[in-house]
Amino acid sequence: MNTTTATHIDRSERNVGIDIGKSMLDVCIFELDIYLQYPNTPGGIRELLKKLSRYRLSRILAEATGGYERSLIEDCAERELPVIIVQPTQVRQFGKAQG
């Protein structure tokens, strides 16, 4: 199995992880070590996508959270951004495997 470590990161890629909550979006741009937080509202999502449009994104990973992710996913799809929905249990298992 291939795992990602700091020595194996392609710094030209931009991978974004978004932890989606009922009221907040916690965002990490992995390669740049940037952490952001936006409200999970139409205005907050607009601000987030405006910020992300500055980067050439490889993928956006968004956690499936029982519907709280729907507006973000739809807006990303409308803008043809490379969004991937991941299951929380798989994210947790991957984190445990990474230590």
Backbone as XML, in Angstrom:
<?xml version="1.0"?>
<chain id="A" units="angstrom">
  <residue number="1" name="MET">
    <atom name="N" x="0.834" y="-1.176" z="0.000"/>
    <atom name="CA" x="0.000" y="0.000" z="0.000"/>
    <atom name="C" x="0.881" y="1.242" z="0.000"/>
  </residue>
  <residue number="2" name="ASN">
    <atom name="N" x="0.557" y="2.200" z="-0.849"/>
    <atom name="CA" x="1.279" y="3.465" z="-0.873"/>
    <atom name="C" x="0.645" y="4.426" z="0.114"/>
  </residue>
  <residue number="3" name="THR">
    <atom name="N" x="1.455" y="5.041" z="0.931"/>
    <atom name="CA" x="0.957" y="6.040" z="1.863"/>
    <atom name="C" x="1.632" y="7.364" z="1.576"/>
  </residue>
  <residue number="4" name="THR">
    <atom name="N" x="1.000" y="8.419" z="2.000"/>
    <atom name="CA" x="1.538" y="9.752" z="1.781"/>
    <atom name="C" x="2.291" y="10.201" z="3.021"/>
  </residue>
  <residue number="5" name="THR">
    <atom name="N" x="3.536" y="10.559" z="2.835"/>
    <atom name="CA" x="4.318" y="11.154" z="3.915"/>
    <atom name="C" x="4.878" y="12.464" z="3.404"/>
  </residue>
  <residue number="6" name="ALA">
    <atom name="N" x="5.409" y="13.242" z="4.293"/>
    <atom name="CA" x="5.929" y="14.556" z="3.912"/>
    <atom name="C" x="6.995" y="14.457" z="2.822"/>
  </residue>
  <residue number="7" name="THR">
    <atom name="N" x="7.742" y="13.374" z="2.771"/>
    <atom name="CA" x="8.789" y="13.249" z="1.759"/>
    <atom name="C" x="8.241" y="12.845" z="0.401"/>
  </residue>
  <residue number="8" name="HIS">
    <atom name="N" x="6.993" y="12.384" z="0.350"/>
    <atom name="CA" x="6.398" y="11.929" z="-0.902"/>
    <atom name="C" x="5.345" y="12.881" z="-1.454"/>
  </residue>
  <residue number="9" name="ILE">
    <atom name="N" x="5.286" y="14.099" z="-0.967"/>
    <atom name="CA" x="4.267" y="15.046" z="-1.376"/>
    <atom name="C" x="4.725" y="15.810" z="-2.611"/>
  </residue>
  <residue number="10" name="ASP">
    <atom name="N" x="3.864" y="15.857" z="-3.615"/>
    <atom name="CA" x="4.107" y="16.655" z="-4.813"/>
    <atom name="C" x="3.634" y="18.069" z="-4.498"/>
  </residue>
  <residue number="11" name="ARG">
    <atom name="N" x="4.550" y="18.977" z="-4.289"/>
    <atom name="CA" x="4.207" y="20.339" z="-3.859"/>
    <atom name="C" x="3.540" y="21.162" z="-4.957"/>
  </residue>
  <residue number="12" name="SER">
    <atom name="N" x="3.514" y="20.666" z="-6.193"/>
    <atom name="CA" x="2.824" y="21.406" z="-7.251"/>
    <atom name="C" x="1.315" y="21.132" z="-7.229"/>
  </residue>
  <residue number="13" name="GLU">
    <atom name="N" x="0.897" y="20.057" z="-6.550"/>
    <atom name="CA" x="-0.522" y="19.755" z="-6.421"/>
    <atom name="C" x="-1.131" y="20.601" z="-5.308"/>
  </residue>
  <residue number="14" name="ARG">
    <atom name="N" x="-2.444" y="20.773" z="-5.388"/>
    <atom name="CA" x="-3.178" y="21.455" z="-4.329"/>
    <atom name="C" x="-4.356" y="20.569" z="-3.941"/>
  </residue>
  <residue number="15" name="ASN">
    <atom name="N" x="-4.215" y="19.918" z="-2.811"/>
    <atom name="CA" x="-5.258" y="19.051" z="-2.278"/>
    <atom name="C" x="-5.910" y="19.749" z="-1.108"/>
  </residue>
  <residue number="16" name="VAL">
    <atom name="N" x="-7.236" y="19.821" z="-1.139"/>
    <atom name="CA" x="-7.980" y="20.525" z="-0.112"/>
    <atom name="C" x="-8.860" y="19.525" z="0.627"/>
  </residue>
  <residue number="17" name="GLY">
    <atom name="N" x="-8.789" y="19.550" z="1.929"/>
    <atom name="CA" x="-9.662" y="18.736" z="2.757"/>
    <atom name="C" x="-10.631" y="19.642" z="3.489"/>
  </residue>
  <residue number="18" name="ILE">
    <atom name="N" x="-11.909" y="19.269" z="3.503"/>
    <atom name="CA" x="-12.912" y="20.079" z="4.171"/>
    <atom name="C" x="-13.686" y="19.208" z="5.156"/>
  </residue>
  <residue number="19" name="ASP">
    <atom name="N" x="-13.607" y="19.583" z="6.422"/>
    <atom name="CA" x="-14.403" y="18.941" z="7.467"/>
    <atom name="C" x="-15.683" y="19.756" z="7.581"/>
  </residue>
  <residue number="20" name="ILE">
    <atom name="N" x="-16.809" y="19.127" z="7.300"/>
    <atom name="CA" x="-18.081" y="19.838" z="7.201"/>
    <atom name="C" x="-18.901" y="19.622" z="8.457"/>
  </residue>
  <residue number="21" name="GLY">
    <atom name="N" x="-19.240" y="20.713" z="9.083"/>
    <atom name="CA" x="-20.100" y="20.673" z="10.262"/>
    <atom name="C" x="-21.408" y="21.392" z="9.981"/>
  </residue>
  <residue number="22" name="LYS">
    <atom name="N" x="-22.302" y="21.331" z="10.927"/>
    <atom name="CA" x="-23.609" y="21.970" z="10.751"/>
    <atom name="C" x="-23.460" y="23.476" z="10.526"/>
  </residue>
  <residue number="23" name="SER">
    <atom name="N" x="-22.534" y="24.104" z="11.251"/>
    <atom name="CA" x="-22.412" y="25.556" z="11.152"/>
    <atom name="C" x="-21.092" y="26.037" z="10.564"/>
  </residue>
  <residue number="24" name="MET">
    <atom name="N" x="-20.060" y="25.188" z="10.531"/>
    <atom name="CA" x="-18.745" y="25.635" z="10.065"/>
    <atom name="C" x="-18.122" y="24.664" z="9.068"/>
  </residue>
  <residue number="25" name="LEU">
    <atom name="N" x="-17.269" y="25.212" z="8.196"/>
    <atom name="CA" x="-16.448" y="24.433" z="7.272"/>
    <atom name="C" x="-14.993" y="24.652" z="7.685"/>
  </residue>
  <residue number="26" name="ASP">
    <atom name="N" x="-14.316" y="23.589" z="8.085"/>
    <atom name="CA" x="-12.897" y="23.661" z="8.428"/>
    <atom name="C" x="-12.115" y="23.174" z="7.221"/>
  </residue>
  <residue number="27" name="VAL">
    <atom name="N" x="-11.237" y="24.024" z="6.709"/>
    <atom name="CA" x="-10.579" y="23.786" z="5.427"/>
    <atom name="C" x="-9.076" y="23.714" z="5.624"/>
  </residue>
  <residue number="28" name="CYS">
    <atom name="N" x="-8.437" y="22.761" z="4.944"/>
    <atom name="CA" x="-6.985" y="22.646" z="4.952"/>
    <atom name="C" x="-6.503" y="22.519" z="3.506"/>
  </residue>
  <residue number="29" name="ILE">
    <atom name="N" x="-5.600" y="23.409" z="3.114"/>
    <atom name="CA" x="-4.901" y="23.261" z="1.829"/>
    <atom name="C" x="-3.586" y="22.587" z="2.186"/>
  </residue>
  <residue number="30" name="PHE">
    <atom name="N" x="-3.513" y="21.308" z="1.941"/>
    <atom name="CA" x="-2.486" y="20.436" z="2.494"/>
    <atom name="C" x="-1.068" y="20.886" z="2.168"/>
  </residue>
  <residue number="31" name="GLU">
    <atom name="N" x="-0.750" y="21.047" z="0.901"/>
    <atom name="CA" x="0.632" y="21.321" z="0.489"/>
    <atom name="C" x="1.139" y="22.685" z="0.961"/>
  </residue>
  <residue number="32" name="LEU">
    <atom name="N" x="0.228" y="23.620" z="1.188"/>
    <atom name="CA" x="0.625" y="24.952" z="1.626"/>
    <atom name="C" x="0.532" y="25.124" z="3.135"/>
  </residue>
  <residue number="33" name="ASP">
    <atom name="N" x="0.020" y="24.098" z="3.818"/>
    <atom name="CA" x="-0.142" y="24.130" z="5.271"/>
    <atom name="C" x="-0.990" y="25.333" z="5.696"/>
  </residue>
  <residue number="34" name="ILE">
    <atom name="N" x="-2.088" y="25.546" z="4.963"/>
    <atom name="CA" x="-3.010" y="26.640" z="5.242"/>
    <atom name="C" x="-4.293" y="26.061" z="5.831"/>
  </residue>
  <residue number="35" name="TYR">
    <atom name="N" x="-4.734" y="26.647" z="6.938"/>
    <atom name="CA" x="-5.966" y="26.228" z="7.601"/>
    <atom name="C" x="-6.926" y="27.414" z="7.630"/>
  </residue>
  <residue number="36" name="LEU">
    <atom name="N" x="-8.155" y="27.192" z="7.194"/>
    <atom name="CA" x="-9.165" y="28.245" z="7.102"/>
    <atom name="C" x="-10.461" y="27.758" z="7.729"/>
  </residue>
  <residue number="37" name="GLN">
    <atom name="N" x="-11.318" y="28.690" z="8.070"/>
    <atom name="CA" x="-12.626" y="28.329" z="8.604"/>
    <atom name="C" x="-13.659" y="29.299" z="8.037"/>
  </residue>
  <residue number="38" name="TYR">
    <atom name="N" x="-14.761" y="28.738" z="7.538"/>
    <atom name="CA" x="-15.848" y="29.526" z="6.963"/>
    <atom name="C" x="-17.170" y="29.019" z="7.512"/>
  </residue>
  <residue number="39" name="PRO">
    <atom name="N" x="-18.150" y="29.921" z="7.610"/>
    <atom name="CA" x="-19.476" y="29.452" z="8.028"/>
    <atom name="C" x="-20.108" y="28.582" z="6.937"/>
  </residue>
  <residue number="40" name="ASN">
    <atom name="N" x="-20.844" y="27.567" z="7.343"/>
    <atom name="CA" x="-21.517" y="26.687" z="6.384"/>
    <atom name="C" x="-22.856" y="27.326" z="6.003"/>
  </residue>
  <residue number="41" name="THR">
    <atom name="N" x="-22.738" y="28.438" z="5.287"/>
    <atom name="CA" x="-23.886" y="29.199" z="4.796"/>
    <atom name="C" x="-23.637" y="29.493" z="3.322"/>
  </residue>
  <residue number="42" name="PRO">
    <atom name="N" x="-24.644" y="29.902" z="2.570"/>
    <atom name="CA" x="-24.394" y="30.251" z="1.167"/>
    <atom name="C" x="-23.297" y="31.309" z="1.010"/>
  </residue>
  <residue number="43" name="GLY">
    <atom name="N" x="-23.283" y="32.320" z="1.871"/>
    <atom name="CA" x="-22.239" y="33.343" z="1.805"/>
    <atom name="C" x="-20.862" y="32.805" z="2.144"/>
  </residue>
  <residue number="44" name="GLY">
    <atom name="N" x="-20.787" y="31.957" z="3.168"/>
    <atom name="CA" x="-19.509" y="31.354" z="3.558"/>
    <atom name="C" x="-18.966" y="30.452" z="2.464"/>
  </residue>
  <residue number="45" name="ILE">
    <atom name="N" x="-19.839" y="29.680" z="1.835"/>
    <atom name="CA" x="-19.423" y="28.792" z="0.744"/>
    <atom name="C" x="-18.919" y="29.622" z="-0.437"/>
  </residue>
  <residue number="46" name="ARG">
    <atom name="N" x="-19.608" y="30.718" z="-0.741"/>
    <atom name="CA" x="-19.159" y="31.610" z="-1.825"/>
    <atom name="C" x="-17.759" y="32.149" z="-1.537"/>
  </residue>
  <residue number="47" name="GLU">
    <atom name="N" x="-17.530" y="32.608" z="-0.298"/>
    <atom name="CA" x="-16.214" y="33.124" z="0.091"/>
    <atom name="C" x="-15.140" y="32.043" z="-0.035"/>
  </residue>
  <residue number="48" name="LEU">
    <atom name="N" x="-15.454" y="30.846" z="0.438"/>
    <atom name="CA" x="-14.506" y="29.738" z="0.363"/>
    <atom name="C" x="-14.145" y="29.428" z="-1.083"/>
  </residue>
  <residue number="49" name="LEU">
    <atom name="N" x="-15.129" y="29.306" z="-1.948"/>
    <atom name="CA" x="-14.856" y="28.957" z="-3.338"/>
    <atom name="C" x="-14.110" y="30.073" z="-4.057"/>
  </residue>
  <residue number="50" name="LYS">
    <atom name="N" x="-14.355" y="31.312" z="-3.671"/>
    <atom name="CA" x="-13.595" y="32.433" z="-4.232"/>
    <atom name="C" x="-12.118" y="32.303" z="-3.834"/>
  </residue>
  <residue number="51" name="LYS">
    <atom name="N" x="-11.878" y="31.968" z="-2.573"/>
    <atom name="CA" x="-10.502" y="31.761" z="-2.091"/>
    <atom name="C" x="-9.840" y="30.592" z="-2.812"/>
  </residue>
  <residue number="52" name="LEU">
    <atom name="N" x="-10.558" y="29.473" z="-2.957"/>
    <atom name="CA" x="-9.985" y="28.285" z="-3.597"/>
    <atom name="C" x="-9.733" y="28.495" z="-5.087"/>
  </residue>
  <residue number="53" name="SER">
    <atom name="N" x="-10.471" y="29.409" z="-5.709"/>
    <atom name="CA" x="-10.290" y="29.646" z="-7.148"/>
    <atom name="C" x="-8.924" y="30.243" z="-7.458"/>
  </residue>
  <residue number="54" name="ARG">
    <atom name="N" x="-8.204" y="30.707" z="-6.459"/>
    <atom name="CA" x="-6.850" y="31.250" z="-6.656"/>
    <atom name="C" x="-5.826" y="30.158" z="-6.930"/>
  </residue>
  <residue number="55" name="TYR">
    <atom name="N" x="-6.177" y="28.921" z="-6.614"/>
    <atom name="CA" x="-5.237" y="27.802" z="-6.702"/>
    <atom name="C" x="-5.627" y="26.855" z="-7.824"/>
  </residue>
  <residue number="56" name="ARG">
    <atom name="N" x="-4.627" y="26.181" z="-8.380"/>
    <atom name="CA" x="-4.891" y="25.115" z="-9.347"/>
    <atom name="C" x="-5.081" y="23.835" z="-8.533"/>
  </residue>
  <residue number="57" name="LEU">
    <atom name="N" x="-6.325" y="23.461" z="-8.317"/>
    <atom name="CA" x="-6.655" y="22.368" z="-7.406"/>
    <atom name="C" x="-6.562" y="21.010" z="-8.080"/>
  </residue>
  <residue number="58" name="SER">
    <atom name="N" x="-5.973" y="20.051" z="-7.384"/>
    <atom name="CA" x="-5.956" y="18.668" z="-7.846"/>
    <atom name="C" x="-7.231" y="17.959" z="-7.418"/>
  </residue>
  <residue number="59" name="ARG">
    <atom name="N" x="-7.649" y="18.218" z="-6.164"/>
    <atom name="CA" x="-8.883" y="17.612" z="-5.659"/>
    <atom name="C" x="-9.323" y="18.313" z="-4.385"/>
  </residue>
  <residue number="60" name="ILE">
    <atom name="N" x="-10.617" y="18.247" z="-4.172"/>
    <atom name="CA" x="-11.224" y="18.733" z="-2.935"/>
    <atom name="C" x="-11.906" y="17.533" z="-2.295"/>
  </residue>
  <residue number="61" name="LEU">
    <atom name="N" x="-11.468" y="17.168" z="-1.108"/>
    <atom name="CA" x="-12.076" y="16.064" z="-0.374"/>
    <atom name="C" x="-13.037" y="16.638" z="0.649"/>
  </residue>
  <residue number="62" name="ALA">
    <atom name="N" x="-14.292" y="16.249" z="0.548"/>
    <atom name="CA" x="-15.314" y="16.729" z="1.474"/>
    <atom name="C" x="-15.953" y="15.534" z="2.166"/>
  </residue>
  <residue number="63" name="GLU">
    <atom name="N" x="-16.111" y="15.656" z="3.454"/>
    <atom name="CA" x="-16.677" y="14.569" z="4.252"/>
    <atom name="C" x="-18.202" y="14.554" z="4.115"/>
  </residue>
  <residue number="64" name="ALA">
    <atom name="N" x="-18.752" y="13.374" z="3.876"/>
    <atom name="CA" x="-20.205" y="13.197" z="3.848"/>
    <atom name="C" x="-20.717" y="13.284" z="5.280"/>
  </residue>
  <residue number="65" name="THR">
    <atom name="N" x="-21.618" y="14.234" z="5.530"/>
    <atom name="CA" x="-22.067" y="14.453" z="6.905"/>
    <atom name="C" x="-23.584" y="14.549" z="7.004"/>
  </residue>
  <residue number="66" name="GLY">
    <atom name="N" x="-24.265" y="13.647" z="6.366"/>
    <atom name="CA" x="-25.710" y="13.583" z="6.505"/>
    <atom name="C" x="-26.475" y="14.750" z="5.908"/>
  </residue>
  <residue number="67" name="GLY">
    <atom name="N" x="-25.940" y="15.359" z="4.887"/>
    <atom name="CA" x="-26.653" y="16.427" z="4.198"/>
    <atom name="C" x="-26.057" y="17.805" z="4.379"/>
  </residue>
  <residue number="68" name="TYR">
    <atom name="N" x="-25.249" y="18.014" z="5.419"/>
    <atom name="CA" x="-24.646" y="19.331" z="5.632"/>
    <atom name="C" x="-23.684" y="19.703" z="4.504"/>
  </residue>
  <residue number="69" name="GLU">
    <atom name="N" x="-23.218" y="18.706" z="3.770"/>
    <atom name="CA" x="-22.260" y="18.945" z="2.687"/>
    <atom name="C" x="-22.927" y="19.298" z="1.364"/>
  </residue>
  <residue number="70" name="ARG">
    <atom name="N" x="-24.222" y="19.113" z="1.263"/>
    <atom name="CA" x="-24.937" y="19.214" z="-0.018"/>
    <atom name="C" x="-24.713" y="20.543" z="-0.744"/>
  </residue>
  <residue number="71" name="SER">
    <atom name="N" x="-24.874" y="21.671" z="-0.074"/>
    <atom name="CA" x="-24.721" y="22.977" z="-0.729"/>
    <atom name="C" x="-23.304" y="23.164" z="-1.262"/>
  </residue>
  <residue number="72" name="LEU">
    <atom name="N" x="-22.322" y="22.786" z="-0.459"/>
    <atom name="CA" x="-20.927" y="22.914" z="-0.896"/>
    <atom name="C" x="-20.662" y="22.054" z="-2.123"/>
  </residue>
  <residue number="73" name="ILE">
    <atom name="N" x="-21.106" y="20.805" z="-2.093"/>
    <atom name="CA" x="-20.872" y="19.883" z="-3.204"/>
    <atom name="C" x="-21.544" y="20.398" z="-4.473"/>
  </residue>
  <residue number="74" name="GLU">
    <atom name="N" x="-22.772" y="20.865" z="-4.355"/>
    <atom name="CA" x="-23.481" y="21.386" z="-5.528"/>
    <atom name="C" x="-22.772" y="22.599" z="-6.114"/>
  </residue>
  <residue number="75" name="ASP">
    <atom name="N" x="-22.303" y="23.512" z="-5.258"/>
    <atom name="CA" x="-21.598" y="24.697" z="-5.753"/>
    <atom name="C" x="-20.269" y="24.325" z="-6.404"/>
  </residue>
  <residue number="76" name="CYS">
    <atom name="N" x="-19.557" y="23.353" z="-5.830"/>
    <atom name="CA" x="-18.305" y="22.892" z="-6.447"/>
    <atom name="C" x="-18.581" y="22.273" z="-7.821"/>
  </residue>
  <residue number="77" name="ALA">
    <atom name="N" x="-19.619" y="21.460" z="-7.896"/>
    <atom name="CA" x="-19.965" y="20.813" z="-9.169"/>
    <atom name="C" x="-20.355" y="21.848" z="-10.217"/>
  </residue>
  <residue number="78" name="GLU">
    <atom name="N" x="-21.105" y="22.868" z="-9.818"/>
    <atom name="CA" x="-21.489" y="23.923" z="-10.759"/>
    <atom name="C" x="-20.268" y="24.636" z="-11.324"/>
  </residue>
  <residue number="79" name="ARG">
    <atom name="N" x="-19.229" y="24.767" z="-10.515"/>
    <atom name="CA" x="-17.998" y="25.445" z="-10.948"/>
    <atom name="C" x="-16.987" y="24.472" z="-11.556"/>
  </residue>
  <residue number="80" name="GLU">
    <atom name="N" x="-17.402" y="23.208" z="-11.692"/>
    <atom name="CA" x="-16.569" y="22.146" z="-12.251"/>
    <atom name="C" x="-15.257" y="21.974" z="-11.494"/>
  </residue>
  <residue number="81" name="LEU">
    <atom name="N" x="-15.339" y="22.079" z="-10.170"/>
    <atom name="CA" x="-14.182" y="21.842" z="-9.321"/>
    <atom name="C" x="-14.069" y="20.343" z="-9.042"/>
  </residue>
  <residue number="82" name="PRO">
    <atom name="N" x="-12.849" y="19.841" z="-8.851"/>
    <atom name="CA" x="-12.635" y="18.398" z="-8.658"/>
    <atom name="C" x="-12.967" y="17.937" z="-7.243"/>
  </residue>
  <residue number="83" name="VAL">
    <atom name="N" x="-14.254" y="17.814" z="-6.952"/>
    <atom name="CA" x="-14.694" y="17.467" z="-5.604"/>
    <atom name="C" x="-14.937" y="15.966" z="-5.482"/>
  </residue>
  <residue number="84" name="ILE">
    <atom name="N" x="-14.535" y="15.428" z="-4.334"/>
    <atom name="CA" x="-14.711" y="14.008" z="-4.023"/>
    <atom name="C" x="-15.363" y="13.925" z="-2.650"/>
  </residue>
  <residue number="85" name="ILE">
    <atom name="N" x="-16.424" y="13.146" z="-2.548"/>
    <atom name="CA" x="-17.094" y="12.948" z="-1.257"/>
    <atom name="C" x="-16.527" y="11.685" z="-0.622"/>
  </residue>
  <residue number="86" name="VAL">
    <atom name="N" x="-16.064" y="11.812" z="0.617"/>
    <atom name="CA" x="-15.491" y="10.665" z="1.322"/>
    <atom name="C" x="-16.344" y="10.351" z="2.553"/>
  </residue>
  <residue number="87" name="GLN">
    <atom name="N" x="-16.362" y="9.089" z="2.928"/>
    <atom name="CA" x="-17.118" y="8.638" z="4.087"/>
    <atom name="C" x="-16.293" y="8.862" z="5.360"/>
  </residue>
  <residue number="88" name="PRO">
    <atom name="N" x="-16.895" y="9.390" z="6.417"/>
    <atom name="CA" x="-16.158" y="9.667" z="7.657"/>
    <atom name="C" x="-15.436" y="8.449" z="8.232"/>
  </residue>
  <residue number="89" name="THR">
    <atom name="N" x="-16.044" y="7.267" z="8.142"/>
    <atom name="CA" x="-15.380" y="6.075" z="8.691"/>
    <atom name="C" x="-14.104" y="5.750" z="7.930"/>
  </residue>
  <residue number="90" name="GLN">
    <atom name="N" x="-14.100" y="5.959" z="6.621"/>
    <atom name="CA" x="-12.900" y="5.705" z="5.832"/>
    <atom name="C" x="-11.799" y="6.723" z="6.187"/>
  </residue>
  <residue number="91" name="VAL">
    <atom name="N" x="-12.188" y="7.957" z="6.421"/>
    <atom name="CA" x="-11.222" y="8.980" z="6.803"/>
    <atom name="C" x="-10.586" y="8.612" z="8.144"/>
  </residue>
  <residue number="92" name="ARG">
    <atom name="N" x="-11.413" y="8.190" z="9.105"/>
    <atom name="CA" x="-10.910" y="7.800" z="10.422"/>
    <atom name="C" x="-9.964" y="6.608" z="10.313"/>
  </residue>
  <residue number="93" name="GLN">
    <atom name="N" x="-10.343" y="5.613" z="9.513"/>
    <atom name="CA" x="-9.501" y="4.420" z="9.352"/>
    <atom name="C" x="-8.170" y="4.788" z="8.693"/>
  </residue>
  <residue number="94" name="PHE">
    <atom name="N" x="-8.198" y="5.681" z="7.706"/>
    <atom name="CA" x="-6.969" y="6.117" z="7.062"/>
    <atom name="C" x="-6.076" y="6.844" z="8.071"/>
  </residue>
  <residue number="95" name="GLY">
    <atom name="N" x="-6.675" y="7.710" z="8.878"/>
    <atom name="CA" x="-5.904" y="8.435" z="9.896"/>
    <atom name="C" x="-5.255" y="7.489" z="10.891"/>
  </residue>
  <residue number="96" name="LYS">
    <atom name="N" x="-5.979" y="6.469" z="11.310"/>
    <atom name="CA" x="-5.420" y="5.475" z="12.232"/>
    <atom name="C" x="-4.267" y="4.724" z="11.579"/>
  </residue>
  <residue number="97" name="ALA">
    <atom name="N" x="-4.415" y="4.391" z="10.303"/>
    <atom name="CA" x="-3.351" y="3.668" z="9.594"/>
    <atom name="C" x="-2.097" y="4.524" z="9.448"/>
  </residue>
  <residue number="98" name="GLN">
    <atom name="N" x="-2.277" y="5.841" z="9.347"/>
    <atom name="CA" x="-1.143" y="6.747" z="9.209"/>
    <atom name="C" x="-0.448" y="7.013" z="10.539"/>
  </residue>
  <residue number="99" name="GLY">
    <atom name="N" x="-1.137" y="6.691" z="11.619"/>
    <atom name="CA" x="-0.552" y="6.891" z="12.947"/>
    <atom name="C" x="-0.914" y="8.243" z="13.463"/>
  </residue>
</chain>
